[in-house]
Amino acid sequence: MSTYLRAREIRDAPVVTFAGEDIAQVKDIVFDPVRGTLTCFTLSGRGLLAGPLKRALLWKKVHALGPDAVMVRDGKALEDDDQTAREHIDAPGGGRVTGARMMTEDGTVLGTITDVIIETGTAPQVIGYEVASAAQAGRTVFLPVIKPSSVSEEMMVVPACTAEFTAGDVVGLPAAAEGLRGRLEQES
């Protein structure tokens, strides 16, 4: 069974080893919005007075992402400096998408991205986005995003049919994603 989390729910999650050591906490999530895959986490120390660590946790070194913790085999999973995370953030399509507008290829603004929805497990994926609706002020919708046309910090352009597959909550997002995936396969 899959668990779906907002990216903001993963921030501050502990990074725990199989031996039960609490070695860091998630500061931010770096992902490839074009592929929908997680690439790494930037980290901070644990505790009130702990600051950012000059370390990153590459996704390939994560055992699992669960609703309560990020699991790693041991402390060696942490990179010694955050240059690797910087490379992923600066890569094409990297960076931040929260605050970016989502627009269809036919020029319809769907809204502003407020969060990223991630399916957890041993192979987590970005399943969609929480969006402040442009059509209905004050309403939040959940949109699956499969194969965005382009992504930048200001704008995400998605296929026109994406607007037809909204969900009212995170629970409805997997069905909306399946519907969108089917439509895109028909159109190609």
C-alpha positions in Angstrom: 0.0 0.0 0.0 1.3 3.4 -1.0 1.4 6.5 1.3 1.2 9.9 -0.3 2.8 12.8 1.4 3.2 16.5 0.7 6.9 17.6 0.5 6.3 19.9 3.5 5.5 16.8 5.5 8.8 15.2 4.7 10.9 18.3 5.7 12.3 17.9 9.2 11.8 14.1 9.0 14.6 12.2 10.8 17.2 10.3 8.8 17.6 7.0 10.6 20.0 4.1 10.2 19.1 0.4 10.4 21.0 0.4 13.8 18.4 3.0 15.0 20.8 6.0 15.0 19.1 9.3 14.3 21.9 10.9 12.2 20.3 14.0 10.5 17.0 15.5 9.5 15.7 16.5 6.0 16.1 20.2 5.3 14.8 20.1 1.7 13.9 17.7 -1.1 15.6 18.0 -4.4 13.8 16.3 -7.3 13.7 16.2 -11.0 10.3 17.7 -11.9 10.5 16.5 -15.5 11.1 12.8 -14.6 9.2 13.0 -11.3 12.0 11.3 -9.4 13.7 12.3 -6.2 17.4 13.0 -6.6 18.6 13.9 -3.1 17.9 15.5 0.3 19.7 18.4 1.8 20.2 17.9 5.5 20.4 19.7 8.8 21.5 18.5 12.2 19.0 17.2 14.8 17.9 19.3 17.7 17.0 22.9 18.3 20.4 24.4 18.0 21.6 22.3 15.1 22.1 24.1 11.8 22.5 23.0 8.2 24.9 20.2 7.6 27.3 20.5 4.7 26.1 17.1 3.6 23.6 15.7 1.2 21.8 12.4 1.0 21.6 11.1 -2.6 18.5 9.1 -3.4 20.5 6.1 -4.5 21.8 5.8 -0.9 18.3 5.8 0.7 16.8 2.5 1.6 13.2 3.8 1.9 11.1 6.9 2.4 8.4 6.3 4.9 5.7 8.5 6.5 7.8 9.0 9.6 11.5 8.7 8.6 14.0 8.4 5.8 15.8 5.1 6.2 19.5 4.5 5.3 21.8 1.5 6.0 24.4 3.5 8.0 26.0 6.9 8.4 28.2 6.4 5.4 25.2 7.1 3.2 25.6 10.9 3.8 27.8 12.8 1.2 30.5 14.8 2.8 29.5 18.0 1.2 26.5 19.4 -0.4 28.0 20.1 -3.8 26.2 17.0 -5.2 22.9 18.5 -4.1 23.9 21.8 -5.7 24.6 20.0 -9.0 21.1 18.5 -8.9 19.4 21.8 -8.0 21.2 23.6 -10.9 20.5 20.9 -13.4 17.9 21.6 -16.1 14.5 21.3 -14.6 15.9 21.4 -11.1 15.4 24.0 -8.5 12.1 25.0 -6.8 8.7 24.6 -8.2 6.6 25.8 -5.3 5.3 29.3 -6.2 5.6 28.6 -9.9 2.4 28.9 -12.1 1.1 25.9 -13.8 -0.2 26.5 -17.3 -1.5 24.1 -20.0 0.1 24.0 -23.5 -3.0 25.8 -24.8 -2.4 28.8 -22.6 -4.8 28.2 -19.6 -3.4 29.0 -16.2 -4.4 26.3 -13.8 -3.0 28.0 -10.7 0.1 28.3 -8.5 2.0 25.3 -7.2 1.8 25.2 -3.4 3.3 21.8 -2.7 4.6 18.6 -4.3 2.9 15.3 -3.6 5.2 12.3 -3.3 4.3 8.6 -3.3 6.6 7.0 -0.6 8.2 3.6 -0.5 11.4 2.2 -1.9 11.0 3.9 -5.2 9.1 7.1 -4.4 7.9 9.3 -7.2 6.3 12.7 -7.6 2.7 11.9 -8.4 1.4 15.4 -8.7 1.1 18.9 -7.2 -1.1 20.8 -4.8 -2.2 23.9 -6.7 -4.0 27.0 -5.6 -6.7 27.1 -8.3 -6.7 30.1 -10.7 -10.3 29.4 -11.7 -11.7 29.2 -8.1 -10.2 31.7 -5.7 -9.4 30.1 -2.3 -9.7 26.5 -3.6 -6.9 24.0 -3.7 -6.9 21.2 -6.2 -4.5 18.3 -6.8 -3.2 17.8 -10.3 -1.3 14.8 -11.6 1.6 15.8 -13.7 3.0 13.4 -16.2 5.5 14.5 -18.8 5.5 18.3 -18.3 6.5 20.2 -21.5 8.8 22.5 -19.6 9.7 23.4 -16.0 11.3 26.5 -14.5 11.1 28.3 -11.2 8.4 30.5 -12.7 6.3 28.2 -14.8 5.4 24.5 -15.4 3.8 23.9 -18.7 1.7 20.7 -18.9 -0.4 18.9 -21.5 -3.8 20.6 -22.1 -5.8 17.5 -21.0 -4.2 17.7 -17.5 -6.9 20.2 -16.4 -9.5 17.4 -16.9 -7.9 15.2 -14.2 -8.1 17.2 -11.0 -8.6 15.7 -7.6 -10.2 17.4 -4.5 -7.7 15.7 -2.2 -4.5 13.7 -2.0 -6.5 10.4 -1.8 -8.0 11.1 -5.3 -4.7 11.9 -6.9 -3.7 8.3 -7.9 -6.9 7.8 -9.8 -6.5 11.2 -11.5 -2.9 10.3 -12.5 -4.0 6.9 -13.9 -6.7 8.7 -16.0 -4.2 11.3 -17.3 -1.7 8.5 -18.1 -4.3 6.7 -20.1 -5.3 9.9 -22.0 -1.7 10.7 -22.9 -1.2 7.2 -24.2 -4.3 7.5 -26.4 -3.1 10.8 -27.7 0.4 9.6 -28.6 
